[in-house]
Amino acid sequence: MITDALVHLDLIAQSTKDFAVRNIHPYVREWDEAQIFPVEVFQQMGQLGLMGVLVPELYGGAGLNYAAYVTAIVEISKVDGSIGLSMAAHNSLCTNHILQFSNEEQKHHYLPKLATGEWIGAWGLTEPNTGSDAGNMRTTAIQDGDYWVLNGSKNFITHGKSGNIAVVIARTGEPNTRDNASAFIIERGTPGFSAGRKEDKLGMRASETTEMIFQDCRIHKSQMMGKVGEGFKQALAILDGGRISIASLALGIAQGAYEAALQYAKERQQFGRPISDFQAIQFKLADMATEIEAARLLTYNAADLKDRKQPVSKAAAMAKYYASEVSVRVANEAVQIFGGYGYTKDFPVEKYYRDAKLCTIGEGTSEIQKIVIGREILR
Ligand SMILES: Cc1cc2nc3c(=O)[nH]c(=O)nc-3n(C[C@H](O)[C@H](O)[C@H](O)COP(=O)(O)OP(=O)(O)OC[C@H]3O[C@@H](n4cnc5c(N)ncnc54)[C@H](O)[C@@H]3O)c2cc1C
């Protein structure tokens, strides 16, 4: 049984890697420099099952588990963290929210399009004034007969412009009260819904990040997911799973940076021998390999708990916190091993270094992960 599962993951890793090497690797630098969000690549990924990894076959998805999902994100992110981030946001946030909390009609309508990559999904929780403190949101939805009218804005939204649909959490109750938010599915082109500024980012530049603006945006009540007031609780549950995907993203970036540095250390000669002969470099590689292995174990542990439908908040926060900090440390050491060449765009490590930093911020900063872990262990 265990062997079967490993063979299965090996196959997923190999086919995802082949895809990434063929369809992503040749364009990484161009997309990064020009901040190009390559929509067609996500459509190709959809044909491979990578845009609906967790979606049951009934709704057009690949019907795989979290361990498979982690494996696929790692392989994509080894080649380009931006594509890994967009894959994670589409699968874990938008698609998974609909999978977990919508009714059958909504599922049948939206999931096949999302799972096949025909449509790209966005998920809007963060606002200009409320990031970590997301419960304090200002975007409101006011009921008007059979409609809800949304006003406000969301920022830092992955696919906020190119997404065909967005899952949006808006306040439907009084500020600072319990259960005061609800979740809506909003299609692009709905009057009153538009994209604002696209962010010019340090890293993850091929993953589109924009504002979403709502001005008297009327949404039929059938577009709400679950019941009035359930939105914030739904969002927290979605973030638990999402954090496993950001841990996987961080792991892939770290692994990519480490492999590049290992190879370079064996090739680069100084003082008449490869720099890998120097113990200072060996110790760096040893630390990198050890921390990556620990991050991998935490990430697959969280995935395993999720697959066995066990509580996952603590494990997902630990995996996300540790893997993202490791990713930053490993990418930093990779640049150091490359020396001056690491600081140029001729080698891939400067990009790993820029991309890795997002992992300590998105879907809850490292500080917020420690708050979640602390709360869970003191329960
Ligand atoms: C590239 C990118 C993509 C993103 N995609 C999405 C998306 O698709 N959908 C979405 O909804 N959001 C998205 N986000 C938003 C992201 O989740 C937030 O940026 C993140 O949650 C942090 O919020 P903030 O930026 O407002 O920082 P703040 O909350 O202002 O935090 C600033 C600093 O204060 C610290 N801090 C805050 N509160 C506390 C506390 N109580 N205790 C200790 N320290 C604290 C933080 O850790 C951080 O160091 C994205 C962000 C980026 C950069």
The ligand as an SDF file (V2000), in Angstrom:
LIG
                    3D

 53 58  0  0  0  0  0  0  0  0999 V2000
    1.8230   38.4500   -3.8620 C   0  0  0  0  0  0  0  0  0  0  0  0
    0.6650   38.4340   -2.8970 C   0  0  0  0  0  0  0  0  0  0  0  0
   -0.4690   37.6960   -3.2100 C   0  0  0  0  0  0  0  0  0  0  0  0
   -1.5750   37.7100   -2.3530 C   0  0  0  0  0  0  0  0  0  0  0  0
   -2.7270   37.0480   -2.7160 N   0  0  0  0  0  0  0  0  0  0  0  0
   -3.8440   37.2010   -1.9600 C   0  0  0  0  0  0  0  0  0  0  0  0
   -5.0940   36.6680   -2.4080 C   0  0  0  0  0  0  0  0  0  0  0  0
   -5.1810   36.0360   -3.4740 O   0  0  0  0  0  0  0  0  0  0  0  0
   -6.2000   36.8800   -1.6400 N   0  0  0  0  0  0  0  0  0  0  0  0
   -6.1580   37.5760   -0.4690 C   0  0  0  0  0  0  0  0  0  0  0  0
   -7.1880   37.7230    0.1720 O   0  0  0  0  0  0  0  0  0  0  0  0
   -4.9740   38.0960    0.0020 N   0  0  0  0  0  0  0  0  0  0  0  0
   -3.8300   37.9350   -0.7350 C   0  0  0  0  0  0  0  0  0  0  0  0
   -2.6350   38.4880   -0.3040 N   0  0  0  0  0  0  0  0  0  0  0  0
   -2.6160   39.2450    0.9390 C   0  0  0  0  0  0  0  0  0  0  0  0
   -1.8210   38.5870    2.0740 C   0  0  0  0  0  0  0  0  0  0  0  0
   -2.5250   37.4910    2.5800 O   0  0  0  0  0  0  0  0  0  0  0  0
   -1.5360   39.6750    3.1180 C   0  0  0  0  0  0  0  0  0  0  0  0
   -0.5750   40.5460    2.5540 O   0  0  0  0  0  0  0  0  0  0  0  0
   -1.0500   39.1290    4.4360 C   0  0  0  0  0  0  0  0  0  0  0  0
   -2.0700   38.4260    5.0890 O   0  0  0  0  0  0  0  0  0  0  0  0
   -0.5040   40.2170    5.3710 C   0  0  0  0  0  0  0  0  0  0  0  0
   -1.3910   41.2960    5.4660 O   0  0  0  0  0  0  0  0  0  0  0  0
   -0.8190   42.7860    5.2580 P   0  0  0  0  0  0  0  0  0  0  0  0
   -0.0260   42.7780    4.0100 O   0  0  0  0  0  0  0  0  0  0  0  0
   -1.9480   43.7410    5.3590 O   0  0  0  0  0  0  0  0  0  0  0  0
    0.1820   42.9990    6.4700 O   0  0  0  0  0  0  0  0  0  0  0  0
   -0.2020   43.5310    7.9440 P   0  0  0  0  0  0  0  0  0  0  0  0
   -1.3320   42.7480    8.4920 O   0  0  0  0  0  0  0  0  0  0  0  0
   -0.3170   45.0120    7.9130 O   0  0  0  0  0  0  0  0  0  0  0  0
    1.1230   43.1480    8.7460 O   0  0  0  0  0  0  0  0  0  0  0  0
    2.2830   43.9730    8.7990 C   0  0  0  0  0  0  0  0  0  0  0  0
    3.2530   43.3590    9.8120 C   0  0  0  0  0  0  0  0  0  0  0  0
    2.6650   43.3530   11.1130 O   0  0  0  0  0  0  0  0  0  0  0  0
    2.6630   42.0270   11.6300 C   0  0  0  0  0  0  0  0  0  0  0  0
    1.4670   41.8310   12.4500 N   0  0  0  0  0  0  0  0  0  0  0  0
    0.1890   42.1430   12.1510 C   0  0  0  0  0  0  0  0  0  0  0  0
   -0.6260   41.7720   13.1370 N   0  0  0  0  0  0  0  0  0  0  0  0
    0.1470   41.2100   14.0970 C   0  0  0  0  0  0  0  0  0  0  0  0
   -0.1090   40.6340   15.3800 C   0  0  0  0  0  0  0  0  0  0  0  0
   -1.3510   40.5310   15.8830 N   0  0  0  0  0  0  0  0  0  0  0  0
    0.9380   40.1760   16.1040 N   0  0  0  0  0  0  0  0  0  0  0  0
    2.2030   40.2400   15.5850 C   0  0  0  0  0  0  0  0  0  0  0  0
    2.5070   40.7790   14.3990 N   0  0  0  0  0  0  0  0  0  0  0  0
    1.4930   41.2470   13.6660 C   0  0  0  0  0  0  0  0  0  0  0  0
    2.6840   41.1240   10.4160 C   0  0  0  0  0  0  0  0  0  0  0  0
    3.1790   39.8330   10.7370 O   0  0  0  0  0  0  0  0  0  0  0  0
    3.5980   41.8990    9.4850 C   0  0  0  0  0  0  0  0  0  0  0  0
    4.9380   41.6430    9.8120 O   0  0  0  0  0  0  0  0  0  0  0  0
   -1.5060   38.4480   -1.1340 C   0  0  0  0  0  0  0  0  0  0  0  0
   -0.3450   39.1620   -0.8120 C   0  0  0  0  0  0  0  0  0  0  0  0
    0.7210   39.1840   -1.6860 C   0  0  0  0  0  0  0  0  0  0  0  0
    1.9340   40.0110   -1.3370 C   0  0  0  0  0  0  0  0  0  0  0  0
  1  2  1  0
  2  3  1  0
  2 52  2  0
  3  4  2  0
  4  5  1  0
  4 50  1  0
  5  6  2  0
  6  7  1  0
  6 13  1  0
  7  8  2  0
  7  9  1  0
  9 10  1  0
 10 11  2  0
 10 12  1  0
 12 13  2  0
 13 14  1  0
 14 15  1  0
 14 50  1  0
 15 16  1  0
 16 17  1  0
 16 18  1  0
 18 19  1  0
 18 20  1  0
 20 21  1  0
 20 22  1  0
 22 23  1  0
 23 24  1  0
 24 25  2  0
 24 26  1  0
 24 27  1  0
 27 28  1  0
 28 29  2  0
 28 30  1  0
 28 31  1  0
 31 32  1  0
 32 33  1  0
 33 34  1  0
 33 48  1  0
 34 35  1  0
 35 36  1  0
 35 46  1  0
 36 37  1  0
 36 45  1  0
 37 38  2  0
 38 39  1  0
 39 40  1  0
 39 45  2  0
 40 41  1  0
 40 42  2  0
 42 43  1  0
 43 44  2  0
 44 45  1  0
 46 47  1  0
 46 48  1  0
 48 49  1  0
 50 51  2  0
 51 52  1  0
 52 53  1  0
M  END
$$$$
